[in-house]
Amino acid sequence: MARVAVRGLTKRFGRTVAVEDVTFEVRDGEFVVLLGPSGSGKTTTLKLIAGLLKPDRGEIWIGDRLVNDLPPKDRDVAMVFQNYALYPHMTAYENIAFPLKIRRLPKEEIDRRVREVAKLLRIEDLLDKYPSQLSGGQQQRVALGRAIVREPKVFLLDEPLSNLDAKLRVYMRAELKSLQRRLRVTTVYVTHDQVEAMTMADRIVVFNEGRVQQIGTPSELYNRPSNTFVASFIGSPPMNFFEVSLVRREELYLDAGYFKLKLPAKYGDLLRDAPSELLLGVRPEHIKLLPGRHEEAVEAEVYVIEPLGSETIVDFKVGDNVYKLKYPGEVALRPGDKIYLEFDVDKIYLFDKESGKTLL
Amino acid sequence: MRGFKLLVYALLAIVALAYWFPYAWMVLSSFKTTEEILTLPIRILPRSLYVYNYVFLVTEFPFLNAYINSLVIASLTTILVIFTSTLAGYVLAKLEFKGRDVLFMLVLAMQMIPFFVTIIPNYKLIASLGLLNTYWAVIIPSMVSPFGIFLMRQFMLTIPDDLLDAARVDGCTELEVLFRVVFPLCKPAWIVLGVTTFIASWNDFLWPLLVLRKKEMYTVPLLLNLLGVAAGDPRYYGVLMAGNTLGTIPTLIIGALAFRRIVEGMRFTGLKM
């Protein structure tokens, strides 16, 4: 077990910058998720840590060792790949035993450890089968087994759940997390699925266009996103954004054209230096559906209803744009209906329109 | 539908007969005396199992010697082609370096050069190396095959990079990646390449004819050619048929053993032979 530190990491492929000036640290035994859309540099970062790619600049530390010049085999990390990368010519047993065999461990010890891991992952009956005879979920367990059996300092997982069907994914999410808790191995986990990240991570590193956007616990990212990218990426359905101007008269309010939103006086100090053109961010769960017409309400038209049973997503139109709100329970609304909404002003966000940085 | 199927089978049977009849004729004739071969009306089956043609072939001609020569040359060529093609294919498919694709284009371009253009320079080269009348005279010019490199490269492209990366993370050196992961996966491609190379080498006539001038170095096709010349004399008809029959045995065995895997391998590589 060890901590992993990445400092000023930069990697280019030809002219494209895959990863730029990335810095973060994973504490000993911590579960850190690298989250971002595809092509944001998270997998490249993982491969840099594994030693499968060489950085152009920056440092990678595993434990107390600078590993930049170490080949993958000497870094003592184990990796699980998105497509599992099981060796097709070896049985499940041989796959799991492979890293130990390469290290020339005695046969009896290999056997003991493979069987231990198989028991842990409940794949004892599958050991004689070839990868092509296994289902996706079973292959995944074998791939995990191959990583665990090494007892490495660090686990690197590259979208390990993305090839599983939805039900199995939810199940494996919990399994993986409890496994990591039990083994207490420092883990770096790559995903583009924010739900996965939120549910599994101790801390999340949000990537976009090769750069780190924000590092924090799931609740920090949800409650205090540092910019519009993080705000829109974390949370499902994503945050709604409205272009607004900040008006300071006797009262402080936001003018979105189709509606005005009065702000509490306490925001006055916080927004003293704010520019007048802003982006207003409101999460779907912070929009309330009012029972009838109300003077300060936002008037909107129902666009689509998405019932989910326990809650309902209502897509509504303000002007020409469509936004979403989350309503607990079922609603008796139809497309085209007029509705009146109230935004929870204590939970709104304001962003600089130019830079996307969070102001409030 | 049934009638159509019957028609297809009938046509296939005719084609099969057209292919097999001359072969069967050759095998049967090798067990006949010259008189039986020449007798009219034609008799299909030999009267008795007359083996003197074979005895004559082995005792009066250096046939066994030629057989060994052919086996050695074809086997060594096959092993070397597989070796060079696999390494080159791996490099061209999996390693990244400047000019790799240009290099691959050059390999493909090699395939476009007709054999006869290279005959004289190759001959001079082999002669100046003092290799005439040795196995190496036949083996060296064909131990690197553009087709083989192409085939192995295409095959290697189907091996996911993640598999190699997994091996590296699991603790393999680059050589171990090659020996423990890449090579075991190459088997289907090796069978296709091995069979085609062995058969081509076994059948090769022109090049060995040029560089193997001593009878004790003759390969089977060269010796059969000698028999063919001798067969201007009807007394040698049976002997020639015996030689031909023996000459087809290794390719028949390989074909029988590898047929299934070749079809699999072709499906795997997406290539037609």
Interface residues (C-beta under 8 A of the other chain):
Chain A: K47 A50 G51 L52 P71 P72 K73 V77 A78 M79 F81 Q82 N83 A85 Y87 P88 H89 F98 P99 I102 R103 R146 R150 L156
Chain B: P160 D162 L163 D165 A166 A167 R168 V169 D170 G171 C172 T173 E176 R180 V181 P184 L185
